[in-house]
């Protein structure tokens, strides 16, 4: 019997938040580069069943979030540069997924995701392993796809 696999992604320029749900259960909560996801993880996942990606759509944002606005022009430019790099990481991942015809959902960034709320994340997912803000955010966006 084929499993339903949902991969949650929180795009980042260095290491993406990366979470994998297999038949509704969180089985991976980590970080990975786009190269690792496509060359190492994706072939394995495809061997288990149908795969859908659920991605935080950082492309939907302006370069500077209103909550990150800063009167210091240098700080604001640094924030804009980091956000632009995350947006590019998302674009590259989507190009690979389009190439391999892997379906994906895009979700608007949401304040209140599990990045800063480890206790809520653990209570809802049952996850007992290690996690960080990026991996918990990825788990949140993967969880949204479970609800669909």
N, CA, C and O atoms as CSV, one atom per row, in Angstrom:
chain,resi,resn,atom,element,x,y,z
A,1,UNK,N,N,0.842,-1.184,0.000
A,1,UNK,CA,C,0.000,0.000,0.000
A,1,UNK,C,C,0.883,1.243,0.000
A,1,UNK,O,O,1.849,1.339,0.757
A,2,UNK,N,N,0.537,2.176,-0.851
A,2,UNK,CA,C,1.308,3.398,-1.007
A,2,UNK,C,C,0.996,4.386,0.108
A,2,UNK,O,O,-0.167,4.587,0.459
A,3,UNK,N,N,2.027,4.998,0.661
A,3,UNK,CA,C,1.867,5.992,1.720
A,3,UNK,C,C,1.646,7.377,1.132
A,3,UNK,O,O,2.068,7.666,0.012
A,4,UNK,N,N,0.981,8.224,1.899
A,4,UNK,CA,C,0.820,9.628,1.543
A,4,UNK,C,C,1.889,10.401,2.307
A,4,UNK,O,O,1.933,10.381,3.537
A,5,UNK,N,N,2.747,11.080,1.556
A,5,UNK,CA,C,3.876,11.788,2.148
A,5,UNK,C,C,3.740,13.280,1.879
A,5,UNK,O,O,3.580,13.705,0.735
A,6,UNK,N,N,3.806,14.065,2.945
A,6,UNK,CA,C,3.771,15.521,2.837
A,6,UNK,C,C,5.090,16.051,3.375
A,6,UNK,O,O,5.505,15.727,4.488
A,7,UNK,N,N,5.735,16.870,2.560
A,7,UNK,CA,C,7.003,17.482,2.950
A,7,UNK,C,C,6.758,18.962,3.198
A,7,UNK,O,O,6.400,19.699,2.279
A,8,UNK,N,N,6.950,19.397,4.434
A,8,UNK,CA,C,6.831,20.807,4.787
A,8,UNK,C,C,8.176,21.487,4.640
A,8,UNK,O,O,9.209,20.944,5.031
A,9,UNK,N,N,8.151,22.686,4.069
A,9,UNK,CA,C,9.387,23.433,3.829
A,9,UNK,C,C,9.245,24.871,4.326
A,9,UNK,O,O,8.264,25.555,4.034
A,10,UNK,N,N,10.245,25.306,5.079
A,10,UNK,CA,C,10.415,26.714,5.452
A,10,UNK,C,C,11.672,27.178,4.713
A,10,UNK,O,O,12.783,26.910,5.170
A,11,UNK,N,N,11.514,27.880,3.563
A,11,UNK,CA,C,12.674,28.233,2.745
A,11,UNK,C,C,13.692,29.099,3.488
A,11,UNK,O,O,13.338,30.015,4.230
A,12,UNK,N,N,14.948,28.783,3.265
A,12,UNK,CA,C,16.041,29.552,3.849
A,12,UNK,C,C,17.219,29.476,2.886
A,12,UNK,O,O,17.346,28.516,2.126
A,13,UNK,N,N,18.070,30.480,2.921
A,13,UNK,CA,C,19.177,30.525,1.965
A,13,UNK,C,C,20.259,29.499,2.273
A,13,UNK,O,O,20.969,29.077,1.361
A,14,UNK,N,N,20.407,29.085,3.527
A,14,UNK,CA,C,21.429,28.101,3.866
A,14,UNK,C,C,20.828,26.706,3.998
A,14,UNK,O,O,21.111,25.820,3.192
A,15,UNK,N,N,20.009,26.523,5.005
A,15,UNK,CA,C,19.362,25.227,5.252
A,15,UNK,C,C,17.872,25.475,5.447
A,15,UNK,O,O,17.469,26.231,6.331
A,16,UNK,N,N,17.067,24.836,4.620
A,16,UNK,CA,C,15.613,24.957,4.714
A,16,UNK,C,C,15.111,24.186,5.926
A,16,UNK,O,O,15.660,23.141,6.276
A,17,UNK,N,N,14.061,24.705,6.569
A,17,UNK,CA,C,13.340,23.868,7.503
A,17,UNK,C,C,12.720,22.750,6.693
A,17,UNK,O,O,12.188,22.992,5.610
A,18,UNK,N,N,12.781,21.528,7.201
A,18,UNK,CA,C,12.386,20.349,6.425
A,18,UNK,C,C,11.657,19.385,7.359
A,18,UNK,O,O,12.227,18.904,8.339
A,19,UNK,N,N,10.398,19.111,7.047
A,19,UNK,CA,C,9.609,18.193,7.867
A,19,UNK,C,C,8.877,17.229,6.949
A,19,UNK,O,O,8.417,17.611,5.874
A,20,UNK,N,N,8.773,15.974,7.379
A,20,UNK,CA,C,8.116,14.955,6.566
A,20,UNK,C,C,7.034,14.280,7.398
A,20,UNK,O,O,7.288,13.775,8.492
A,21,UNK,N,N,5.814,14.284,6.849
A,21,UNK,CA,C,4.695,13.541,7.429
A,21,UNK,C,C,4.449,12.323,6.547
A,21,UNK,O,O,4.309,12.446,5.330
A,22,UNK,N,N,4.399,11.161,7.159
A,22,UNK,CA,C,4.071,9.922,6.442
A,22,UNK,C,C,2.755,9.424,7.011
A,22,UNK,O,O,2.654,9.086,8.190
A,23,UNK,N,N,1.751,9.386,6.148
A,23,UNK,CA,C,0.402,8.973,6.549
A,23,UNK,C,C,-0.079,9.733,7.789
A,23,UNK,O,O,-0.694,9.157,8.687
A,24,UNK,N,N,0.213,11.027,7.818
A,24,UNK,CA,C,-0.273,11.896,8.883
A,24,UNK,C,C,0.598,11.994,10.113
A,24,UNK,O,O,0.294,12.776,11.013
A,25,UNK,N,N,1.674,11.227,10.181
A,25,UNK,CA,C,2.553,11.246,11.347
A,25,UNK,C,C,3.868,11.926,11.010
A,25,UNK,O,O,4.493,11.615,9.996
A,26,UNK,N,N,4.287,12.851,11.855
A,26,UNK,CA,C,5.553,13.544,11.651
A,26,UNK,C,C,6.701,12.569,11.890
A,26,UNK,O,O,6.860,12.045,12.992
A,27,UNK,N,N,7.508,12.327,10.839
A,27,UNK,CA,C,8.601,11.366,10.958
A,27,UNK,C,C,9.980,12.011,10.829
A,27,UNK,O,O,10.980,11.417,11.230
A,28,UNK,N,N,10.039,13.218,10.275
A,28,UNK,CA,C,11.301,13.955,10.147
A,28,UNK,C,C,11.032,15.407,10.492
A,28,UNK,O,O,10.058,16.001,10.030
A,29,UNK,N,N,11.908,15.966,11.307
A,29,UNK,CA,C,11.830,17.391,11.644
A,29,UNK,C,C,13.274,17.872,11.738
A,29,UNK,O,O,13.932,17.685,12.761
A,30,UNK,N,N,13.762,18.492,10.665
A,30,UNK,CA,C,15.185,18.793,10.563
A,30,UNK,C,C,15.392,20.003,9.652
A,30,UNK,O,O,14.462,20.763,9.384
A,31,UNK,N,N,16.610,20.163,9.192
A,31,UNK,CA,C,16.931,21.148,8.162
A,31,UNK,C,C,17.701,20.435,7.059
A,31,UNK,O,O,18.344,19.412,7.295
A,32,UNK,N,N,17.628,20.987,5.855
A,32,UNK,CA,C,18.336,20.394,4.718
A,32,UNK,C,C,18.490,21.442,3.627
A,32,UNK,O,O,17.664,22.348,3.507
A,33,UNK,N,N,19.535,21.320,2.842
A,33,UNK,CA,C,19.706,22.201,1.696
A,33,UNK,C,C,18.789,21.728,0.562
A,33,UNK,O,O,18.276,20.609,0.597
A,34,UNK,N,N,18.591,22.573,-0.422
A,34,UNK,CA,C,17.806,22.169,-1.590
A,34,UNK,C,C,18.470,20.973,-2.273
A,34,UNK,O,O,17.783,20.052,-2.714
A,35,UNK,N,N,19.773,20.982,-2.361
A,35,UNK,CA,C,20.497,19.866,-2.991
A,35,UNK,C,C,20.236,18.576,-2.227
A,35,UNK,O,O,19.965,17.544,-2.839
A,36,UNK,N,N,20.314,18.616,-0.898
A,36,UNK,CA,C,20.049,17.408,-0.104
A,36,UNK,C,C,18.620,16.924,-0.294
A,36,UNK,O,O,18.380,15.724,-0.425
A,37,UNK,N,N,17.669,17.855,-0.311
A,37,UNK,CA,C,16.266,17.474,-0.469
A,37,UNK,C,C,16.052,16.768,-1.802
A,37,UNK,O,O,15.416,15.715,-1.853
A,38,UNK,N,N,16.578,17.340,-2.877
A,38,UNK,CA,C,16.327,16.800,-4.217
A,38,UNK,C,C,17.143,15.546,-4.501
A,38,UNK,O,O,16.614,14.592,-5.071
A,39,UNK,N,N,18.411,15.522,-4.122
A,39,UNK,CA,C,19.260,14.397,-4.510
A,39,UNK,C,C,19.257,13.243,-3.522
A,39,UNK,O,O,19.428,12.092,-3.926
A,40,UNK,N,N,19.064,13.523,-2.233
A,40,UNK,CA,C,19.119,12.456,-1.230
A,40,UNK,C,C,17.749,12.055,-0.705
A,40,UNK,O,O,17.408,10.872,-0.691
A,41,UNK,N,N,16.970,13.026,-0.278
A,41,UNK,CA,C,15.705,12.715,0.392
A,41,UNK,C,C,14.573,12.370,-0.585
A,41,UNK,O,O,13.840,11.406,-0.366
A,42,UNK,N,N,14.430,13.146,-1.648
A,42,UNK,CA,C,13.298,12.942,-2.567
A,42,UNK,C,C,13.273,11.543,-3.185
A,42,UNK,O,O,12.208,10.926,-3.200
A,43,UNK,N,N,14.380,11.013,-3.692
A,43,UNK,CA,C,14.312,9.657,-4.257
A,43,UNK,C,C,13.834,8.616,-3.238
A,43,UNK,O,O,13.073,7.712,-3.581
A,44,UNK,N,N,14.273,8.746,-2.009
A,44,UNK,CA,C,13.837,7.818,-0.959
A,44,UNK,C,C,12.348,7.968,-0.704
A,44,UNK,O,O,11.625,6.975,-0.625
A,45,UNK,N,N,11.887,9.209,-0.576
A,45,UNK,CA,C,10.465,9.455,-0.305
A,45,UNK,C,C,9.580,8.927,-1.423
A,45,UNK,O,O,8.534,8.333,-1.164
A,46,UNK,N,N,9.996,9.141,-2.657
A,46,UNK,CA,C,9.201,8.665,-3.798
A,46,UNK,C,C,9.072,7.138,-3.798
A,46,UNK,O,O,8.110,6.594,-4.340
A,47,UNK,N,N,10.034,6.458,-3.194
A,47,UNK,CA,C,9.962,5.001,-3.093
A,47,UNK,C,C,8.895,4.516,-2.131
A,47,UNK,O,O,8.491,3.355,-2.185
A,48,UNK,N,N,8.430,5.404,-1.244
A,48,UNK,CA,C,7.418,5.025,-0.251
A,48,UNK,C,C,5.995,5.368,-0.669
A,48,UNK,O,O,5.041,4.766,-0.177
A,49,UNK,N,N,5.846,6.338,-1.577
A,49,UNK,CA,C,4.482,6.694,-1.947
A,49,UNK,C,C,4.400,8.018,-2.680
A,49,UNK,O,O,5.386,8.515,-3.223
A,50,UNK,N,N,3.190,8.580,-2.682
A,50,UNK,CA,C,2.969,9.859,-3.362
A,50,UNK,C,C,3.460,10.991,-2.465
A,50,UNK,O,O,3.216,10.998,-1.258
A,51,UNK,N,N,4.154,11.944,-3.078
A,51,UNK,CA,C,4.786,13.028,-2.344
A,51,UNK,C,C,4.184,14.362,-2.773
A,51,UNK,O,O,4.031,14.639,-3.963
A,52,UNK,N,N,3.848,15.177,-1.786
A,52,UNK,CA,C,3.366,16.541,-2.009
A,52,UNK,C,C,4.183,17.452,-1.104
A,52,UNK,O,O,4.395,17.141,0.068
A,53,UNK,N,N,4.637,18.569,-1.642
A,53,UNK,CA,C,5.357,19.558,-0.842
A,53,UNK,C,C,4.394,20.659,-0.402
A,53,UNK,O,O,3.485,21.039,-1.140
A,54,UNK,N,N,4.606,21.150,0.786
A,54,UNK,CA,C,3.808,22.226,1.365
A,54,UNK,C,C,4.792,23.292,1.834
A,54,UNK,O,O,5.495,23.102,2.826
A,55,UNK,N,N,4.839,24.413,1.120
A,55,UNK,CA,C,5.924,25.380,1.252
A,55,UNK,C,C,5.410,26.730,1.753
A,55,UNK,O,O,4.392,27.244,1.288
A,56,UNK,N,N,6.147,27.287,2.718
A,56,UNK,CA,C,5.857,28.674,3.111
A,56,UNK,C,C,6.237,29.555,1.930
A,56,UNK,O,O,7.366,29.495,1.444
A,57,UNK,N,N,5.301,30.367,1.471
A,57,UNK,CA,C,5.514,31.185,0.282
A,57,UNK,C,C,6.158,32.523,0.659
A,57,UNK,O,O,5.470,33.536,0.786
A,58,UNK,N,N,7.469,32.515,0.835
A,58,UNK,CA,C,8.156,33.762,1.185
A,58,UNK,C,C,8.157,34.747,0.023
A,58,UNK,O,O,8.472,35.922,0.211
A,59,UNK,N,N,7.809,34.286,-1.173
A,59,UNK,CA,C,7.701,35.188,-2.321
A,59,UNK,C,C,6.518,36.152,-2.173
A,59,UNK,O,O,6.462,37.180,-2.847
A,60,UNK,N,N,5.587,35.818,-1.300
A,60,UNK,CA,C,4.411,36.665,-1.102
A,60,UNK,C,C,4.718,37.917,-0.282
A,60,UNK,O,O,3.871,38.801,-0.160
A,61,UNK,N,N,5.902,37.992,0.269
A,61,UNK,CA,C,6.259,39.112,1.138
A,61,UNK,C,C,7.022,40.196,0.409
A,61,UNK,O,O,7.686,39.958,-0.600
A,62,UNK,N,N,6.902,41.403,0.957
A,62,UNK,CA,C,7.794,42.470,0.538
A,62,UNK,C,C,9.177,42.135,1.076
A,62,UNK,O,O,9.329,41.213,1.878
A,63,UNK,N,N,10.160,42.862,0.647
A,63,UNK,CA,C,11.502,42.581,1.122
A,63,UNK,C,C,11.664,42.837,2.610
A,63,UNK,O,O,12.487,42.193,3.260
A,64,UNK,N,N,10.902,43.755,3.154
A,64,UNK,CA,C,10.989,44.010,4.590
A,64,UNK,C,C,9.593,43.885,5.176
A,64,UNK,O,O,8.686,44.632,4.808
A,65,UNK,N,N,9.425,42.930,6.097
A,65,UNK,CA,C,8.156,42.787,6.785
A,65,UNK,C,C,7.907,44.049,7.607
A,65,UNK,O,O,8.856,44.676,8.079
A,66,UNK,N,N,6.673,44.418,7.779
A,66,UNK,CA,C,6.377,45.605,8.580
A,66,UNK,C,C,6.906,45.441,9.995
A,66,UNK,O,O,7.348,46.417,10.602
A,67,UNK,N,N,6.869,44.218,10.539
A,67,UNK,CA,C,7.362,44.021,11.905
A,67,UNK,C,C,8.882,44.110,11.983
A,67,UNK,O,O,9.434,44.275,13.071
A,68,UNK,N,N,9.576,44.002,10.832
A,68,UNK,CA,C,11.030,44.097,10.811
A,68,UNK,C,C,11.527,45.469,10.379
A,68,UNK,O,O,12.734,45.709,10.329
A,69,UNK,N,N,10.598,46.368,10.067
A,69,UNK,CA,C,11.005,47.698,9.614
A,69,UNK,C,C,11.908,48.327,10.670
A,69,UNK,O,O,11.687,48.183,11.873
A,70,UNK,N,N,12.919,49.020,10.190
A,70,UNK,CA,C,13.912,49.583,11.089
A,70,UNK,C,C,14.311,50.958,10.572
A,70,UNK,O,O,14.438,51.159,9.364
A,71,UNK,N,N,14.507,51.891,11.476
A,71,UNK,CA,C,14.901,53.241,11.079
A,71,UNK,C,C,16.334,53.280,10.565
A,71,UNK,O,O,16.709,54.194,9.830
A,72,UNK,N,N,17.127,52.302,10.944
A,72,UNK,CA,C,18.506,52.216,10.485
A,72,UNK,C,C,18.515,51.620,9.086
A,72,UNK,O,O,18.152,50.458,8.902
A,73,UNK,N,N,18.922,52.394,8.118
A,73,UNK,CA,C,18.893,51.975,6.716
A,73,UNK,C,C,19.769,50.744,6.473
A,73,UNK,O,O,19.391,49.872,5.692
A,74,UNK,N,N,20.911,50.659,7.117
A,74,UNK,CA,C,21.800,49.514,6.942
A,74,UNK,C,C,21.171,48.226,7.438
A,74,UNK,O,O,21.290,47.182,6.795
A,75,UNK,N,N,20.497,48.298,8.593
A,75,UNK,CA,C,19.827,47.121,9.144
A,75,UNK,C,C,18.701,46.682,8.214
A,75,UNK,O,O,18.526,45.490,7.962
A,76,UNK,N,N,17.942,47.646,7.708
A,76,UNK,CA,C,16.836,47.324,6.810
A,76,UNK,C,C,17.350,46.684,5.512
A,76,UNK,O,O,16.732,45.754,4.993
A,77,UNK,N,N,18.462,47.173,4.998
A,77,UNK,CA,C,19.044,46.572,3.790
A,77,UNK,C,C,19.494,45.137,4.058
A,77,UNK,O,O,19.319,44.262,3.210
A,78,UNK,N,N,20.071,44.895,5.235
A,78,UNK,CA,C,20.508,43.540,5.591
A,78,UNK,C,C,19.312,42.596,5.679
A,78,UNK,O,O,19.385,41.462,5.206
A,79,UNK,N,N,18.217,43.049,6.278
A,79,UNK,CA,C,16.995,42.244,6.364
A,79,UNK,C,C,16.470,41.946,4.961
A,79,UNK,O,O,16.096,40.812,4.660
A,80,UNK,N,N,16.443,42.972,4.102
A,80,UNK,CA,C,15.955,42.793,2.730
A,80,UNK,C,C,16.812,41.783,1.975
A,80,UNK,O,O,16.284,40.961,1.225
A,81,UNK,N,N,18.112,41.837,2.163
A,81,UNK,CA,C,19.027,40.909,1.492
A,81,UNK,C,C,18.764,39.469,1.952
A,81,UNK,O,O,18.727,38.553,1.130
A,82,UNK,N,N,18.583,39.269,3.260
A,82,UNK,CA,C,18.315,37.925,3.786
A,82,UNK,C,C,16.982,37.384,3.275
A,82,UNK,O,O,16.882,36.208,2.926
A,83,UNK,N,N,15.965,38.229,3.230
A,83,UNK,CA,C,14.658,37.799,2.726
A,83,UNK,C,C,14.758,37.459,1.241
A,83,UNK,O,O,14.179,36.472,0.787
A,84,UNK,N,N,15.488,38.270,0.489
A,84,UNK,CA,C,15.689,37.986,-0.938
A,84,UNK,C,C,16.370,36.644,-1.162
A,84,UNK,O,O,16.032,35.926,-2.104
A,85,UNK,N,N,17.320,36.301,-0.310
A,85,UNK,CA,C,17.995,35.011,-0.430
A,85,UNK,C,C,17.034,33.856,-0.132
A,85,UNK,O,O,17.080,32.818,-0.792
A,86,UNK,N,N,16.175,34.040,0.855
A,86,UNK,CA,C,15.168,33.004,1.152
A,86,UNK,C,C,14.205,32.847,-0.022
A,86,UNK,O,O,13.810,31.734,-0.368
A,87,UNK,N,N,13.832,33.977,-0.632
A,87,UNK,CA,C,12.949,33.920,-1.789
A,87,UNK,C,C,13.618,33.170,-2.939
A,87,UNK,O,O,12.964,32.389,-3.630
A,88,UNK,N,N,14.914,33.398,-3.148
A,88,UNK,CA,C,15.625,32.695,-4.209
A,88,UNK,C,C,15.696,31.198,-3.923
A,88,UNK,O,O,15.572,30.382,-4.836
A,89,UNK,N,N,15.894,30.840,-2.656
A,89,UNK,CA,C,15.911,29.418,-2.291
A,89,UNK,C,C,14.567,28.773,-2.629
A,89,UNK,O,O,14.529,27.647,-3.124
A,90,UNK,N,N,13.472,29.476,-2.366
A,90,UNK,CA,C,12.152,28.946,-2.699
A,90,UNK,C,C,12.008,28.771,-4.206
A,90,UNK,O,O,11.485,27.757,-4.666
A,91,UNK,N,N,12.464,29.742,-4.967
A,91,UNK,CA,C,12.379,29.657,-6.430
A,91,UNK,C,C,13.141,28.433,-6.940
A,91,UNK,O,O,12.644,27.690,-7.787
A,92,UNK,N,N,14.346,28.235,-6.417
A,92,UNK,CA,C,15.155,27.090,-6.868
A,92,UNK,C,C,14.482,25.762,-6.520
A,92,UNK,O,O,14.459,24.844,-7.340
A,93,UNK,N,N,13.939,25.658,-5.313
A,93,UNK,CA,C,13.229,24.434,-4.944
A,93,UNK,C,C,12.035,24.203,-5.870
A,93,UNK,O,O,11.826,23.085,-6.341
A,94,UNK,N,N,11.259,25.236,-6.131
A,94,UNK,CA,C,10.084,25.091,-6.998
A,94,UNK,C,C,10.491,24.691,-8.418
A,94,UNK,O,O,9.777,23.929,-9.069
A,95,UNK,N,N,11.618,25.191,-8.901
A,95,UNK,CA,C,12.095,24.793,-10.233
A,95,UNK,C,C,12.376,23.295,-10.287
A,95,UNK,O,O,12.009,22.618,-11.248
A,96,UNK,N,N,13.032,22.784,-9.241
A,96,UNK,CA,C,13.304,21.353,-9.191
A,96,UNK,C,C,12.008,20.552,-9.102
A,96,UNK,O,O,11.856,19.545,-9.793
A,97,UNK,N,N,11.078,20.987,-8.262
A,97,UNK,CA,C,9.809,20.268,-8.127
A,97,UNK,C,C,9.027,20.292,-9.429
A,97,UNK,O,O,8.425,19.288,-9.811
A,98,UNK,N,N,9.030,21.433,-10.114
A,98,UNK,CA,C,8.371,21.513,-11.421
A,98,UNK,C,C,9.046,20.562,-12.421
A,98,UNK,O,O,8.373,19.880,-13.193
A,99,UNK,N,N,10.364,20.528,-12.394
A,99,UNK,CA,C,11.107,19.650,-13.306
A,99,UNK,C,C,10.712,18.184,-13.104
A,99,UNK,O,O,10.521,17.452,-14.075
A,100,UNK,N,N,10.592,17.764,-11.864
A,100,UNK,CA,C,10.239,16.375,-11.557
A,100,UNK,C,C,8.726,16.154,-11.432
A,100,UNK,O,O,8.273,15.066,-11.079
A,101,UNK,N,N,7.967,17.193,-11.725
A,101,UNK,CA,C,6.496,17.149,-11.685
A,101,UNK,C,C,5.979,16.691,-10.330
A,101,UNK,O,O,5.061,15.876,-10.242
A,102,UNK,N,N,6.582,17.229,-9.278
A,102,UNK,CA,C,6.153,16.967,-7.902
A,102,UNK,C,C,5.202,18.095,-7.512
A,102,UNK,O,O,5.587,19.262,-7.575
A,103,UNK,N,N,3.979,17.782,-7.113
A,103,UNK,CA,C,3.030,18.840,-6.756
A,103,UNK,C,C,3.411,19.531,-5.440
A,103,UNK,O,O,4.045,18.947,-4.561
A,104,UNK,N,N,2.997,20.799,-5.346
A,104,UNK,CA,C,3.238,21.539,-4.100
A,104,UNK,C,C,2.147,22.580,-3.879
A,104,UNK,O,O,1.524,23.079,-4.816
A,105,UNK,N,N,1.946,22.882,-2.614
A,105,UNK,CA,C,1.063,23.954,-2.170
A,105,UNK,C,C,1.940,25.078,-1.654
A,105,UNK,O,O,3.005,24.838,-1.086
A,106,UNK,N,N,1.488,26.307,-1.855
A,106,UNK,CA,C,2.160,27.468,-1.277
A,106,UNK,C,C,1.240,28.087,-0.233
A,106,UNK,O,O,0.047,28.273,-0.471
A,107,UNK,N,N,1.807,28.402,0.918
A,107,UNK,CA,C,1.034,28.999,2.010
A,107,UNK,C,C,1.628,30.348,2.380
A,107,UNK,O,O,2.844,30.492,2.510
A,108,UNK,N,N,0.755,31.333,2.545
A,108,UNK,CA,C,1.218,32.637,2.995
A,108,UNK,C,C,1.934,32.492,4.326
A,108,UNK,O,O,1.505,31.724,5.188
A,109,UNK,N,N,3.026,33.231,4.495
A,109,UNK,CA,C,3.676,33.223,5.809
A,109,UNK,C,C,2.669,33.635,6.881
A,109,UNK,O,O,1.861,34.543,6.684
A,110,UNK,N,N,2.737,32.964,7.992
A,110,UNK,CA,C,1.752,33.209,9.049
A,110,UNK,C,C,2.422,33.437,10.382
A,110,UNK,O,O,3.222,32.626,10.848
A,111,UNK,N,N,2.084,34.546,10.978
A,111,UNK,CA,C,2.521,34.785,12.338
A,111,UNK,C,C,1.797,33.763,13.214
A,111,UNK,O,O,0.629,33.455,12.975
A,112,UNK,N,N,2.472,33.250,14.201
A,112,UNK,CA,C,1.852,32.257,15.059
A,112,UNK,C,C,2.110,30.837,14.614
A,112,UNK,O,O,1.545,29.903,15.182
A,113,UNK,N,N,2.978,30.643,13.578
A,113,UNK,CA,C,3.329,29.260,13.266
A,113,UNK,C,C,4.167,28.723,14.427
A,113,UNK,O,O,4.415,29.450,15.389
A,114,UNK,N,N,4.597,27.495,14.357
A,114,UNK,CA,C,5.224,26.841,15.506
A,114,UNK,C,C,6.691,27.195,15.714
A,114,UNK,O,O,7.323,26.656,16.623
A,115,UNK,N,N,7.246,28.080,14.904
A,115,UNK,CA,C,8.669,28.395,15.013
A,115,UNK,C,C,9.059,28.787,16.434
A,115,UNK,O,O,10.076,28.326,16.952
A,116,UNK,N,N,8.265,29.624,17.053
A,116,UNK,CA,C,8.580,30.131,18.398
A,116,UNK,C,C,7.770,29.466,19.504
A,116,UNK,O,O,7.820,29.910,20.651
A,117,UNK,N,N,7.029,28.415,19.183
A,117,UNK,CA,C,6.180,27.787,20.195
A,117,UNK,C,C,6.416,26.272,20.203
A,117,UNK,O,O,5.606,25.493,19.703
A,118,UNK,N,N,7.540,25.892,20.780
A,118,UNK,CA,C,7.944,24.482,20.796
A,118,UNK,C,C,6.938,23.604,21.534
A,118,UNK,O,O,6.661,22.482,21.111
A,119,UNK,N,N,6.388,24.117,22.643
A,119,UNK,CA,C,5.434,23.316,23.428
A,119,UNK,C,C,4.180,23.002,22.611
A,119,UNK,O,O,3.709,21.865,22.622
A,120,UNK,N,N,3.636,23.989,21.908
A,120,UNK,CA,C,2.448,23.768,21.078
A,120,UNK,C,C,2.775,22.788,19.948
A,120,UNK,O,O,2.006,21.865,19.677
A,121,UNK,N,N,3.903,22.991,19.301
A,121,UNK,CA,C,4.351,22.094,18.237
A,121,UNK,C,C,4.410,20.654,18.733
A,121,UNK,O,O,3.889,19.754,18.074
A,122,UNK,N,N,5.033,20.425,19.879
A,122,UNK,CA,C,5.164,19.074,20.413
A,122,UNK,C,C,3.822,18.482,20.810
A,122,UNK,O,O,3.583,17.291,20.612
A,123,UNK,N,N,2.945,19.305,21.368
A,123,UNK,CA,C,1.630,18.812,21.780
A,123,UNK,C,C,0.799,18.375,20.576
A,123,UNK,O,O,0.137,17.339,20.622
A,124,UNK,N,N,0.831,19.162,19.500
A,124,UNK,CA,C,0.001,18.846,18.334
A,124,UNK,C,C,0.589,17.690,17.521
A,124,UNK,O,O,-0.149,16.826,17.046
A,125,UNK,N,N,1.911,17.671,17.361
A,125,UNK,CA,C,2.526,16.654,16.498
A,125,UNK,C,C,2.962,15.398,17.247
A,125,UNK,O,O,3.125,14.339,16.642
A,126,UNK,N,N,3.150,15.513,18.544
A,126,UNK,CA,C,3.673,14.388,19.312
A,126,UNK,C,C,5.179,14.219,19.169
A,126,UNK,O,O,5.736,13.227,19.640
A,127,UNK,N,N,5.846,15.174,18.524
A,127,UNK,CA,C,7.284,15.093,18.282
A,127,UNK,C,C,8.049,15.212,19.594
A,127,UNK,O,O,7.790,16.116,20.388
A,128,UNK,N,N,8.993,14.298,19.824
A,128,UNK,CA,C,9.810,14.305,21.045
A,128,UNK,C,C,11.285,14.540,20.746
A,128,UNK,O,O,12.080,14.718,21.669
A,129,UNK,N,N,11.657,14.543,19.486
A,129,UNK,CA,C,13.060,14.727,19.118
A,129,UNK,C,C,13.475,16.183,19.134
A,129,UNK,O,O,12.718,17.056,19.560
A,130,UNK,N,N,14.684,16.432,18.666
A,130,UNK,CA,C,15.182,17.803,18.612
A,130,UNK,C,C,14.497,18.555,17.476
A,130,UNK,O,O,14.037,17.964,16.499
A,131,UNK,N,N,14.444,19.872,17.636
A,131,UNK,CA,C,13.869,20.742,16.615
A,131,UNK,C,C,14.449,22.135,16.808
A,131,UNK,O,O,15.004,22.450,17.861
A,132,UNK,N,N,14.315,22.954,15.789
A,132,UNK,CA,C,14.669,24.365,15.902
A,132,UNK,C,C,13.572,25.182,15.240
A,132,UNK,O,O,12.591,24.622,14.750
A,133,UNK,N,N,13.727,26.489,15.222
A,133,UNK,CA,C,12.674,27.344,14.669
A,133,UNK,C,C,12.355,26.995,13.224
A,133,UNK,O,O,11.186,26.949,12.841
A,134,UNK,N,N,13.378,26.751,12.420
A,134,UNK,CA,C,13.153,26.448,11.007
A,134,UNK,C,C,12.442,25.114,10.813
A,134,UNK,O,O,11.519,25.014,10.004
A,135,UNK,N,N,12.863,24.095,11.546
A,135,UNK,CA,C,12.231,22.781,11.385
A,135,UNK,C,C,10.794,22.793,11.914
A,135,UNK,O,O,9.921,22.143,11.339
A,136,UNK,N,N,10.540,23.528,13.009
A,136,UNK,CA,C,9.164,23.623,13.526
A,136,UNK,C,C,8.270,24.389,12.563
A,136,UNK,O,O,7.105,24.030,12.390
A,137,UNK,N,N,8.795,25.443,11.929
A,137,UNK,CA,C,8.009,26.173,10.928
A,137,UNK,C,C,7.689,25.261,9.748
A,137,UNK,O,O,6.569,25.278,9.238
A,138,UNK,N,N,8.660,24.467,9.313
A,138,UNK,CA,C,8.416,23.525,8.218
A,138,UNK,C,C,7.333,22.521,8.601
A,138,UNK,O,O,6.467,22.191,7.790
A,139,UNK,N,N,7.389,22.038,9.848
A,139,UNK,CA,C,6.368,21.094,10.324
A,139,UNK,C,C,4.989,21.746,10.315
A,139,UNK,O,O,3.993,21.093,10.003
A,140,UNK,N,N,4.930,23.013,10.650
A,140,UNK,CA,C,3.658,23.739,10.641
A,140,UNK,C,C,3.076,23.781,9.224
A,140,UNK,O,O,1.897,23.487,9.027
A,141,UNK,N,N,3.892,24.142,8.254
A,141,UNK,CA,C,3.380,24.245,6.883
A,141,UNK,C,C,3.044,22.872,6.304
A,141,UNK,O,O,2.128,22.756,5.489
A,142,UNK,N,N,3.757,21.850,6.705
A,142,UNK,CA,C,3.368,20.497,6.331
A,142,UNK,C,C,2.034,20.117,6.956
A,142,UNK,O,O,1.201,19.484,6.307
A,143,UNK,N,N,1.829,20.496,8.198
A,143,UNK,CA,C,0.586,20.212,8.920
A,143,UNK,C,C,-0.612,20.859,8.212
A,143,UNK,O,O,-1.693,20.274,8.149
A,144,UNK,N,N,-0.408,22.076,7.680
A,144,UNK,CA,C,-1.503,22.746,6.941
A,144,UNK,C,C,-1.978,21.895,5.773
A,144,UNK,O,O,-3.172,21.861,5.477
A,145,UNK,N,N,-1.058,21.210,5.109
A,145,UNK,CA,C,-1.429,20.355,3.982
A,145,UNK,C,C,-2.185,19.116,4.458
A,145,UNK,O,O,-3.008,18.573,3.722
A,146,UNK,N,N,-1.912,18.668,5.676
A,146,UNK,CA,C,-2.666,17.533,6.235
A,146,UNK,C,C,-4.132,17.881,6.377
A,146,UNK,O,O,-5.007,17.030,6.211
A,147,UNK,N,N,-4.390,19.133,6.683
A,147,UNK,CA,C,-5.753,19.584,6.925
A,147,UNK,C,C,-6.570,19.679,5.634
A,147,UNK,O,O,-7.800,19.731,5.680
A,148,UNK,N,N,-5.887,19.702,4.479
A,148,UNK,CA,C,-6.613,19.840,3.196
A,148,UNK,C,C,-7.121,18.504,2.721
A,148,UNK,O,O,-7.752,18.422,1.667
